[in-house]
Amino acid sequence: MLRQLGRLISCKDASRAISQMQDGSVPLPLYLRIRLHLLWCEACKRFEQQMRFLHQAMRRYRQ
Ligand SMILES: [Zn+2]
């Protein structure tokens, strides 16, 4: 059931939304679908971790 919900979003959409998530500009329903997608999709999970790492590194650099 959860897996089916997660699959409503494609990896392409997921990765685009993941990069938007770093700016906090993603509506909650989309955010929840991404989180579900990340539960089963290893590739996007890795991508999300990388984006988060990059974003944190960038923020540290700016301060
Ligand atoms: Zn994916």
N, CA, C, O and the ligand as a Tripos MOL2 file, in Angstrom:
@<TRIPOS>MOLECULE
protein
  253   251    64     0     0
PROTEIN
NO_CHARGES

@<TRIPOS>ATOM
      1 N           0.8400   -1.2120    0.0000 N.3       1 MET1
      2 CA          0.0000    0.0000    0.0000 C.3       1 MET1
      3 C           0.8710    1.2560    0.0000 C.2       1 MET1
      4 O           0.7090    2.1230   -0.8590 O.2       1 MET1
      5 N           1.7860    1.3560    0.9530 N.am      2 LEU2
      6 CA          2.6830    2.5080    0.9990 C.3       2 LEU2
      7 C           3.5540    2.5610   -0.2470 C.2       2 LEU2
      8 O           3.8280    3.6340   -0.7840 O.2       2 LEU2
      9 N           3.9800    1.3950   -0.6940 N.am      3 ARG3
     10 CA          4.8210    1.3530   -1.8760 C.3       3 ARG3
     11 C           4.0860    1.8800   -3.0920 C.2       3 ARG3
     12 O           4.6620    2.5920   -3.9140 O.2       3 ARG3
     13 N           2.8160    1.5310   -3.2050 N.am      4 GLN4
     14 CA          2.0380    2.0090   -4.3370 C.3       4 GLN4
     15 C           1.9310    3.5230   -4.3200 C.2       4 GLN4
     16 O           2.0540    4.1730   -5.3580 O.2       4 GLN4
     17 N           1.7020    4.0820   -3.1440 N.am      5 LEU5
     18 CA          1.6250    5.5390   -3.0290 C.3       5 LEU5
     19 C           2.9410    6.1780   -3.4430 C.2       5 LEU5
     20 O           2.9620    7.1830   -4.1520 O.2       5 LEU5
     21 N           4.0280    5.5860   -2.9950 N.am      6 GLY6
     22 CA          5.3420    6.1150   -3.3200 C.3       6 GLY6
     23 C           5.6050    6.0990   -4.8100 C.2       6 GLY6
     24 O           6.3000    6.9660   -5.3390 O.2       6 GLY6
     25 N           5.0500    5.1120   -5.4800 N.am      7 ARG7
     26 CA          5.2820    4.9880   -6.9080 C.3       7 ARG7
     27 C           4.4570    5.9440   -7.7480 C.2       7 ARG7
     28 O           4.6570    6.0330   -8.9600 O.2       7 ARG7
     29 N           3.5240    6.6660   -7.1180 N.am      8 LEU8
     30 CA          2.7510    7.6410   -7.8720 C.3       8 LEU8
     31 C           3.6450    8.7600   -8.3950 C.2       8 LEU8
     32 O           3.2610    9.5120   -9.2920 O.2       8 LEU8
     33 N           4.8150    8.8560   -7.8350 N.am      9 ILE9
     34 CA          5.7280    9.9010   -8.2680 C.3       9 ILE9
     35 C           6.9410    9.2320   -8.9160 C.2       9 ILE9
     36 O           7.4730    8.2510   -8.3950 O.2       9 ILE9
     37 N           7.3680    9.7730  -10.0540 N.am     10 SER10
     38 CA          8.4930    9.1670  -10.7610 C.3      10 SER10
     39 C           9.8100    9.6400  -10.1470 C.2      10 SER10
     40 O           9.8530   10.6420   -9.4330 O.2      10 SER10
     41 N          10.8730    8.9050  -10.4350 N.am     11 CYS11
     42 CA         12.1810    9.2840   -9.9060 C.3      11 CYS11
     43 C          12.5780   10.6670  -10.4170 C.2      11 CYS11
     44 O          13.2460   11.4300   -9.7190 O.2      11 CYS11
     45 N          12.1590   10.9810  -11.6390 N.am     12 LYS12
     46 CA         12.4940   12.2840  -12.2110 C.3      12 LYS12
     47 C          11.8160   13.3940  -11.4070 C.2      12 LYS12
     48 O          12.4420   14.3860  -11.0350 O.2      12 LYS12
     49 N          10.5150   13.2010  -11.1470 N.am     13 ASP13
     50 CA          9.7850   14.1870  -10.3440 C.3      13 ASP13
     51 C          10.3470   14.2490   -8.9380 C.2      13 ASP13
     52 O          10.4740   15.3230   -8.3500 O.2      13 ASP13
     53 N          10.6820   13.0840   -8.4070 N.am     14 ALA14
     54 CA         11.1920   13.0270   -7.0440 C.3      14 ALA14
     55 C          12.4950   13.8050   -6.9320 C.2      14 ALA14
     56 O          12.6700   14.5810   -5.9920 O.2      14 ALA14
     57 N          13.4160   13.6080   -7.8810 N.am     15 SER15
     58 CA         14.7060   14.2770   -7.7420 C.3      15 SER15
     59 C          14.5530   15.7840   -7.9150 C.2      15 SER15
     60 O          15.2690   16.5620   -7.2840 O.2      15 SER15
     61 N          13.6120   16.1960   -8.7770 N.am     16 ARG16
     62 CA         13.3920   17.6340   -8.9320 C.3      16 ARG16
     63 C          12.8380   18.2180   -7.6340 C.2      16 ARG16
     64 O          13.2820   19.2710   -7.1770 O.2      16 ARG16
     65 N          11.8750   17.5310   -7.0540 N.am     17 ALA17
     66 CA         11.2710   18.0190   -5.8160 C.3      17 ALA17
     67 C          12.2730   17.9830   -4.6760 C.2      17 ALA17
     68 O          12.2360   18.8360   -3.7880 O.2      17 ALA17
     69 N          13.1730   16.9970   -4.6930 N.am     18 ILE18
     70 CA         14.1790   16.9000   -3.6360 C.3      18 ILE18
     71 C          15.0800   18.1270   -3.6520 C.2      18 ILE18
     72 O          15.4430   18.6440   -2.5960 O.2      18 ILE18
     73 N          15.4440   18.5980   -4.8500 N.am     19 SER19
     74 CA         16.2830   19.7960   -4.8830 C.3      19 SER19
     75 C          15.4930   21.0240   -4.4440 C.2      19 SER19
     76 O          16.0570   21.9360   -3.8390 O.2      19 SER19
     77 N          14.1890   21.0580   -4.7430 N.am     20 GLN20
     78 CA         13.3650   22.1850   -4.2720 C.3      20 GLN20
     79 C          13.1900   22.1290   -2.7570 C.2      20 GLN20
     80 O          13.0860   23.1580   -2.0890 O.2      20 GLN20
     81 N          13.1600   20.9090   -2.2300 N.am     21 MET21
     82 CA         12.9840   20.7330   -0.7960 C.3      21 MET21
     83 C          14.0810   21.4320   -0.0150 C.2      21 MET21
     84 O          13.8580   21.8840    1.1070 O.2      21 MET21
     85 N          15.2720   21.5220   -0.6080 N.am     22 GLN22
     86 CA         16.3990   22.1370    0.0880 C.3      22 GLN22
     87 C          16.1380   23.6140    0.3470 C.2      22 GLN22
     88 O          16.6950   24.1870    1.2830 O.2      22 GLN22
     89 N          15.2960   24.2360   -0.4720 N.am     23 ASP23
     90 CA         14.9330   25.6360   -0.2490 C.3      23 ASP23
     91 C          13.6570   25.7440    0.5580 C.2      23 ASP23
     92 O          13.2240   26.8490    0.8870 O.2      23 ASP23
     93 N          13.0470   24.6130    0.8840 N.am     24 GLY24
     94 CA         11.8060   24.6350    1.6500 C.3      24 GLY24
     95 C          10.6160   25.0980    0.8300 C.2      24 GLY24
     96 O           9.6200   25.5430    1.4000 O.2      24 GLY24
     97 N          10.6910   25.0040   -0.5140 N.am     25 SER25
     98 CA          9.6190   25.5230   -1.3640 C.3      25 SER25
     99 C           8.7710   24.4050   -1.9540 C.2      25 SER25
    100 O           8.3780   24.4730   -3.1180 O.2      25 SER25
    101 N           8.4870   23.3750   -1.1600 N.am     26 VAL26
    102 CA          7.6920   22.2570   -1.6450 C.3      26 VAL26
    103 C           6.4100   22.1550   -0.8260 C.2      26 VAL26
    104 O           6.4670   22.1170    0.4030 O.2      26 VAL26
    105 N           5.2370   22.1100   -1.4970 N.am     27 PRO27
    106 CA          3.9870   21.9670   -0.7470 C.3      27 PRO27
    107 C           3.9290   20.6560    0.0160 C.2      27 PRO27
    108 O           4.4940   19.6510   -0.4150 O.2      27 PRO27
    109 N           3.2470   20.6700    1.1460 N.am     28 LEU28
    110 CA          3.2270   19.5010    2.0340 C.3      28 LEU28
    111 C           2.7860   18.2000    1.3550 C.2      28 LEU28
    112 O           3.4230   17.1700    1.5800 O.2      28 LEU28
    113 N           1.7170   18.1950    0.5270 N.am     29 PRO29
    114 CA          1.3240   16.9160   -0.0890 C.3      29 PRO29
    115 C           2.4440   16.3140   -0.9430 C.2      29 PRO29
    116 O           2.6590   15.1020   -0.9450 O.2      29 PRO29
    117 N           3.1500   17.1870   -1.6660 N.am     30 LEU30
    118 CA          4.2590   16.7050   -2.4890 C.3      30 LEU30
    119 C           5.3790   16.1960   -1.5990 C.2      30 LEU30
    120 O           5.9740   15.1520   -1.8640 O.2      30 LEU30
    121 N           5.6580   16.9430   -0.5420 N.am     31 TYR31
    122 CA          6.6920   16.5490    0.4060 C.3      31 TYR31
    123 C           6.4180   15.1530    0.9520 C.2      31 TYR31
    124 O           7.3260   14.3290    1.0570 O.2      31 TYR31
    125 N           5.1570   14.8950    1.2990 N.am     32 LEU32
    126 CA          4.8070   13.5850    1.8570 C.3      32 LEU32
    127 C           4.9880   12.4840    0.8110 C.2      32 LEU32
    128 O           5.4340   11.3830    1.1340 O.2      32 LEU32
    129 N           4.6390   12.7850   -0.4450 N.am     33 ARG33
    130 CA          4.8140   11.7810   -1.4890 C.3      33 ARG33
    131 C           6.2880   11.4760   -1.7150 C.2      33 ARG33
    132 O           6.6650   10.3320   -1.9680 O.2      33 ARG33
    133 N           7.1180   12.5140   -1.6190 N.am     34 ILE34
    134 CA          8.5630   12.3100   -1.7530 C.3      34 ILE34
    135 C           9.0690   11.3960   -0.6390 C.2      34 ILE34
    136 O           9.8280   10.4560   -0.8740 O.2      34 ILE34
    137 N           8.6210   11.7060    0.5900 N.am     35 ARG35
    138 CA          9.0670   10.8960    1.7260 C.3      35 ARG35
    139 C           8.6780    9.4350    1.5240 C.2      35 ARG35
    140 O           9.4530    8.5320    1.8380 O.2      35 ARG35
    141 N           7.4660    9.2040    0.9940 N.am     36 LEU36
    142 CA          7.0220    7.8380    0.7270 C.3      36 LEU36
    143 C           7.8940    7.2030   -0.3570 C.2      36 LEU36
    144 O           8.2960    6.0450   -0.2500 O.2      36 LEU36
    145 N           8.1750    7.9740   -1.3860 N.am     37 HIS37
    146 CA          9.0130    7.4770   -2.4760 C.3      37 HIS37
    147 C          10.3900    7.0770   -1.9340 C.2      37 HIS37
    148 O          10.9610    6.0640   -2.3400 O.2      37 HIS37
    149 N          10.9040    7.8860   -1.0180 N.am     38 LEU38
    150 CA         12.2280    7.6230   -0.4600 C.3      38 LEU38
    151 C          12.2590    6.3570    0.3800 C.2      38 LEU38
    152 O          13.3220    5.7800    0.6100 O.2      38 LEU38
    153 N          11.0710    5.9230    0.8420 N.am     39 LEU39
    154 CA         11.0250    4.7100    1.6580 C.3      39 LEU39
    155 C          11.4480    3.4780    0.8640 C.2      39 LEU39
    156 O          12.0280    2.5390    1.4100 O.2      39 LEU39
    157 N          11.1490    3.4990   -0.4270 N.am     40 TRP40
    158 CA         11.4610    2.2940   -1.2040 C.3      40 TRP40
    159 C          12.5040    2.5160   -2.2780 C.2      40 TRP40
    160 O          13.0580    1.5490   -2.7990 O.2      40 TRP40
    161 N          12.7890    3.7660   -2.6270 N.am     41 CYS41
    162 CA         13.6930    4.0190   -3.7440 C.3      41 CYS41
    163 C          15.0940    4.3740   -3.2520 C.2      41 CYS41
    164 O          15.3350    5.4840   -2.7770 O.2      41 CYS41
    165 N          16.0080    3.4190   -3.3730 N.am     42 GLU42
    166 CA         17.3760    3.6050   -2.8970 C.3      42 GLU42
    167 C          18.0800    4.7430   -3.6280 C.2      42 GLU42
    168 O          18.8050    5.5270   -3.0150 O.2      42 GLU42
    169 N          17.8650    4.8290   -4.9370 N.am     43 ALA43
    170 CA         18.5570    5.8350   -5.7540 C.3      43 ALA43
    171 C          18.2020    7.2400   -5.2860 C.2      43 ALA43
    172 O          19.0750    8.0910   -5.1140 O.2      43 ALA43
    173 N          16.8970    7.4710   -5.0830 N.am     44 CYS44
    174 CA         16.4560    8.8050   -4.6650 C.3      44 CYS44
    175 C          16.8610    9.0820   -3.2300 C.2      44 CYS44
    176 O          17.1250   10.2270   -2.8640 O.2      44 CYS44
    177 N          16.9100    8.0350   -2.4160 N.am     45 LYS45
    178 CA         17.3370    8.2090   -1.0330 C.3      45 LYS45
    179 C          18.7910    8.6970   -1.0070 C.2      45 LYS45
    180 O          19.1470    9.6070   -0.2600 O.2      45 LYS45
    181 N          19.6070    8.0700   -1.8370 N.am     46 ARG46
    182 CA         21.0120    8.5070   -1.9180 C.3      46 ARG46
    183 C          21.0950    9.9380   -2.4250 C.2      46 ARG46
    184 O          21.8670   10.7500   -1.9140 O.2      46 ARG46
    185 N          20.2810   10.2360   -3.4480 N.am     47 PHE47
    186 CA         20.2740   11.5810   -4.0190 C.3      47 PHE47
    187 C          19.8870   12.6090   -2.9520 C.2      47 PHE47
    188 O          20.4910   13.6770   -2.8540 O.2      47 PHE47
    189 N          18.8680   12.2680   -2.1550 N.am     48 GLU48
    190 CA         18.4110   13.1830   -1.1160 C.3      48 GLU48
    191 C          19.5160   13.4340   -0.0950 C.2      48 GLU48
    192 O          19.7110   14.5640    0.3540 O.2      48 GLU48
    193 N          20.2350   12.3800    0.2680 N.am     49 GLN49
    194 CA         21.3200   12.5390    1.2400 C.3      49 GLN49
    195 C          22.4220   13.4360    0.6850 C.2      49 GLN49
    196 O          22.9830   14.2710    1.3960 O.2      49 GLN49
    197 N          22.7200   13.2450   -0.6020 N.am     50 GLN50
    198 CA         23.7450   14.0730   -1.2400 C.3      50 GLN50
    199 C          23.3240   15.5290   -1.2720 C.2      50 GLN50
    200 O          24.1100   16.4240   -0.9630 O.2      50 GLN50
    201 N          22.0530   15.7590   -1.6560 N.am     51 MET51
    202 CA         21.5510   17.1310   -1.7300 C.3      51 MET51
    203 C          21.6060   17.8000   -0.3700 C.2      51 MET51
    204 O          21.9900   18.9630   -0.2490 O.2      51 MET51
    205 N          21.2120   17.0440    0.6610 N.am     52 ARG52
    206 CA         21.2200   17.6020    1.9970 C.3      52 ARG52
    207 C          22.6370   17.9600    2.4260 C.2      52 ARG52
    208 O          22.8860   19.0090    3.0200 O.2      52 ARG52
    209 N          23.5490   17.0610    2.1080 N.am     53 PHE53
    210 CA         24.9510   17.2890    2.4550 C.3      53 PHE53
    211 C          25.4740   18.5270    1.7420 C.2      53 PHE53
    212 O          26.1150   19.3820    2.3540 O.2      53 PHE53
    213 N          25.1930   18.6180    0.4310 N.am     54 LEU54
    214 CA         25.6400   19.7580   -0.3610 C.3      54 LEU54
    215 C          25.0540   21.0550    0.1730 C.2      54 LEU54
    216 O          25.7440   22.0680    0.2930 O.2      54 LEU54
    217 N          23.7670   21.0020    0.4900 N.am     55 HIS55
    218 CA         23.0820   22.2000    0.9590 C.3      55 HIS55
    219 C          23.6910   22.6780    2.2690 C.2      55 HIS55
    220 O          23.9080   23.8730    2.4700 O.2      55 HIS55
    221 N          23.9660   21.7220    3.1590 N.am     56 GLN56
    222 CA         24.5590   22.0980    4.4410 C.3      56 GLN56
    223 C          25.9560   22.6630    4.2430 C.2      56 GLN56
    224 O          26.3420   23.6380    4.8880 O.2      56 GLN56
    225 N          26.7060   22.0450    3.3470 N.am     57 ALA57
    226 CA         28.0590   22.5110    3.0740 C.3      57 ALA57
    227 C          28.0130   23.9300    2.5150 C.2      57 ALA57
    228 O          28.8350   24.7730    2.8740 O.2      57 ALA57
    229 N          27.0440   24.1870    1.6300 N.am     58 MET58
    230 CA         26.9190   25.4960    1.0180 C.3      58 MET58
    231 C          26.5340   26.5520    2.0440 C.2      58 MET58
    232 O          27.0260   27.6800    2.0160 O.2      58 MET58
    233 N          25.6430   26.1590    2.9520 N.am     59 ARG59
    234 CA         25.2040   27.1040    3.9630 C.3      59 ARG59
    235 C          26.3680   27.4650    4.8760 C.2      59 ARG59
    236 O          26.5360   28.6180    5.2750 O.2      59 ARG59
    237 N          27.1640   26.4540    5.1930 N.am     60 ARG60
    238 CA         28.3090   26.6810    6.0620 C.3      60 ARG60
    239 C          29.3050   27.6220    5.3720 C.2      60 ARG60
    240 O          29.9410   28.4680    6.0010 O.2      60 ARG60
    241 N          29.4080   27.4340    4.0560 N.am     61 TYR61
    242 CA         30.3450   28.2420    3.2860 C.3      61 TYR61
    243 C          29.9130   29.6980    3.2630 C.2      61 TYR61
    244 O          30.7400   30.6070    3.3300 O.2      61 TYR61
    245 N          28.6020   29.9060    3.1670 N.am     62 ARG62
    246 CA         28.0760   31.2750    3.0820 C.3      62 ARG62
    247 C          28.1900   32.0270    4.4060 C.2      62 ARG62
    248 O          28.3150   33.2520    4.4100 O.2      62 ARG62
    249 N          28.1500   31.3180    5.5130 N.am     63 GLN63
    250 CA         28.1240   32.0290    6.7980 C.3      63 GLN63
    251 C          29.5140   32.4890    7.2280 C.2      63 GLN63
    252 O          29.6630   33.1010    8.2850 O.2      63 GLN63
    253 ZN         13.2460    7.1980   -7.0730 Zn       64 ZN64
@<TRIPOS>BOND
     1     1     2 1
     2     2     3 1
     3     3     4 2
     4     3     5 am
     5     5     6 1
     6     6     7 1
     7     7     8 2
     8     7     9 am
     9     9    10 1
    10    10    11 1
    11    11    12 2
    12    11    13 am
    13    13    14 1
    14    14    15 1
    15    15    16 2
    16    15    17 am
    17    17    18 1
    18    18    19 1
    19    19    20 2
    20    19    21 am
    21    21    22 1
    22    22    23 1
    23    23    24 2
    24    23    25 am
    25    25    26 1
    26    26    27 1
    27    27    28 2
    28    27    29 am
    29    29    30 1
    30    30    31 1
    31    31    32 2
    32    31    33 am
    33    33    34 1
    34    34    35 1
    35    35    36 2
    36    35    37 am
    37    37    38 1
    38    38    39 1
    39    39    40 2
    40    39    41 am
    41    41    42 1
    42    42    43 1
    43    43    44 2
    44    43    45 am
    45    45    46 1
    46    46    47 1
    47    47    48 2
    48    47    49 am
    49    49    50 1
    50    50    51 1
    51    51    52 2
    52    51    53 am
    53    53    54 1
    54    54    55 1
    55    55    56 2
    56    55    57 am
    57    57    58 1
    58    58    59 1
    59    59    60 2
    60    59    61 am
    61    61    62 1
    62    62    63 1
    63    63    64 2
    64    63    65 am
    65    65    66 1
    66    66    67 1
    67    67    68 2
    68    67    69 am
    69    69    70 1
    70    70    71 1
    71    71    72 2
    72    71    73 am
    73    73    74 1
    74    74    75 1
    75    75    76 2
    76    75    77 am
    77    77    78 1
    78    78    79 1
    79    79    80 2
    80    79    81 am
    81    81    82 1
    82    82    83 1
    83    83    84 2
    84    83    85 am
    85    85    86 1
    86    86    87 1
    87    87    88 2
    88    87    89 am
    89    89    90 1
    90    90    91 1
    91    91    92 2
    92    91    93 am
    93    93    94 1
    94    94    95 1
    95    95    96 2
    96    95    97 am
    97    97    98 1
    98    98    99 1
    99    99   100 2
   100    99   101 am
   101   101   102 1
   102   102   103 1
   103   103   104 2
   104   103   105 am
   105   105   106 1
   106   106   107 1
   107   107   108 2
   108   107   109 am
   109   109   110 1
   110   110   111 1
   111   111   112 2
   112   111   113 am
   113   113   114 1
   114   114   115 1
   115   115   116 2
   116   115   117 am
   117   117   118 1
   118   118   119 1
   119   119   120 2
   120   119   121 am
   121   121   122 1
   122   122   123 1
   123   123   124 2
   124   123   125 am
   125   125   126 1
   126   126   127 1
   127   127   128 2
   128   127   129 am
   129   129   130 1
   130   130   131 1
   131   131   132 2
   132   131   133 am
   133   133   134 1
   134   134   135 1
   135   135   136 2
   136   135   137 am
   137   137   138 1
   138   138   139 1
   139   139   140 2
   140   139   141 am
   141   141   142 1
   142   142   143 1
   143   143   144 2
   144   143   145 am
   145   145   146 1
   146   146   147 1
   147   147   148 2
   148   147   149 am
   149   149   150 1
   150   150   151 1
   151   151   152 2
   152   151   153 am
   153   153   154 1
   154   154   155 1
   155   155   156 2
   156   155   157 am
   157   157   158 1
   158   158   159 1
   159   159   160 2
   160   159   161 am
   161   161   162 1
   162   162   163 1
   163   163   164 2
   164   163   165 am
   165   165   166 1
   166   166   167 1
   167   167   168 2
   168   167   169 am
   169   169   170 1
   170   170   171 1
   171   171   172 2
   172   171   173 am
   173   173   174 1
   174   174   175 1
   175   175   176 2
   176   175   177 am
   177   177   178 1
   178   178   179 1
   179   179   180 2
   180   179   181 am
   181   181   182 1
   182   182   183 1
   183   183   184 2
   184   183   185 am
   185   185   186 1
   186   186   187 1
   187   187   188 2
   188   187   189 am
   189   189   190 1
   190   190   191 1
   191   191   192 2
   192   191   193 am
   193   193   194 1
   194   194   195 1
   195   195   196 2
   196   195   197 am
   197   197   198 1
   198   198   199 1
   199   199   200 2
   200   199   201 am
   201   201   202 1
   202   202   203 1
   203   203   204 2
   204   203   205 am
   205   205   206 1
   206   206   207 1
   207   207   208 2
   208   207   209 am
   209   209   210 1
   210   210   211 1
   211   211   212 2
   212   211   213 am
   213   213   214 1
   214   214   215 1
   215   215   216 2
   216   215   217 am
   217   217   218 1
   218   218   219 1
   219   219   220 2
   220   219   221 am
   221   221   222 1
   222   222   223 1
   223   223   224 2
   224   223   225 am
   225   225   226 1
   226   226   227 1
   227   227   228 2
   228   227   229 am
   229   229   230 1
   230   230   231 1
   231   231   232 2
   232   231   233 am
   233   233   234 1
   234   234   235 1
   235   235   236 2
   236   235   237 am
   237   237   238 1
   238   238   239 1
   239   239   240 2
   240   239   241 am
   241   241   242 1
   242   242   243 1
   243   243   244 2
   244   243   245 am
   245   245   246 1
   246   246   247 1
   247   247   248 2
   248   247   249 am
   249   249   250 1
   250   250   251 1
   251   251   252 2
@<TRIPOS>SUBSTRUCTURE
     1 MET1         2 RESIDUE 1 A MET
     2 LEU2         6 RESIDUE 1 A LEU
     3 ARG3        10 RESIDUE 1 A ARG
     4 GLN4        14 RESIDUE 1 A GLN
     5 LEU5        18 RESIDUE 1 A LEU
     6 GLY6        22 RESIDUE 1 A GLY
     7 ARG7        26 RESIDUE 1 A ARG
     8 LEU8        30 RESIDUE 1 A LEU
     9 ILE9        34 RESIDUE 1 A ILE
    10 SER10       38 RESIDUE 1 A SER
    11 CYS11       42 RESIDUE 1 A CYS
    12 LYS12       46 RESIDUE 1 A LYS
    13 ASP13       50 RESIDUE 1 A ASP
    14 ALA14       54 RESIDUE 1 A ALA
    15 SER15       58 RESIDUE 1 A SER
    16 ARG16       62 RESIDUE 1 A ARG
    17 ALA17       66 RESIDUE 1 A ALA
    18 ILE18       70 RESIDUE 1 A ILE
    19 SER19       74 RESIDUE 1 A SER
    20 GLN20       78 RESIDUE 1 A GLN
    21 MET21       82 RESIDUE 1 A MET
    22 GLN22       86 RESIDUE 1 A GLN
    23 ASP23       90 RESIDUE 1 A ASP
    24 GLY24       94 RESIDUE 1 A GLY
    25 SER25       98 RESIDUE 1 A SER
    26 VAL26      102 RESIDUE 1 A VAL
    27 PRO27      106 RESIDUE 1 A PRO
    28 LEU28      110 RESIDUE 1 A LEU
    29 PRO29      114 RESIDUE 1 A PRO
    30 LEU30      118 RESIDUE 1 A LEU
    31 TYR31      122 RESIDUE 1 A TYR
    32 LEU32      126 RESIDUE 1 A LEU
    33 ARG33      130 RESIDUE 1 A ARG
    34 ILE34      134 RESIDUE 1 A ILE
    35 ARG35      138 RESIDUE 1 A ARG
    36 LEU36      142 RESIDUE 1 A LEU
    37 HIS37      146 RESIDUE 1 A HIS
    38 LEU38      150 RESIDUE 1 A LEU
    39 LEU39      154 RESIDUE 1 A LEU
    40 TRP40      158 RESIDUE 1 A TRP
    41 CYS41      162 RESIDUE 1 A CYS
    42 GLU42      166 RESIDUE 1 A GLU
    43 ALA43      170 RESIDUE 1 A ALA
    44 CYS44      174 RESIDUE 1 A CYS
    45 LYS45      178 RESIDUE 1 A LYS
    46 ARG46      182 RESIDUE 1 A ARG
    47 PHE47      186 RESIDUE 1 A PHE
    48 GLU48      190 RESIDUE 1 A GLU
    49 GLN49      194 RESIDUE 1 A GLN
    50 GLN50      198 RESIDUE 1 A GLN
    51 MET51      202 RESIDUE 1 A MET
    52 ARG52      206 RESIDUE 1 A ARG
    53 PHE53      210 RESIDUE 1 A PHE
    54 LEU54      214 RESIDUE 1 A LEU
    55 HIS55      218 RESIDUE 1 A HIS
    56 GLN56      222 RESIDUE 1 A GLN
    57 ALA57      226 RESIDUE 1 A ALA
    58 MET58      230 RESIDUE 1 A MET
    59 ARG59      234 RESIDUE 1 A ARG
    60 ARG60      238 RESIDUE 1 A ARG
    61 TYR61      242 RESIDUE 1 A TYR
    62 ARG62      246 RESIDUE 1 A ARG
    63 GLN63      250 RESIDUE 1 A GLN
    64 ZN64       253 GROUP 0 **** ****
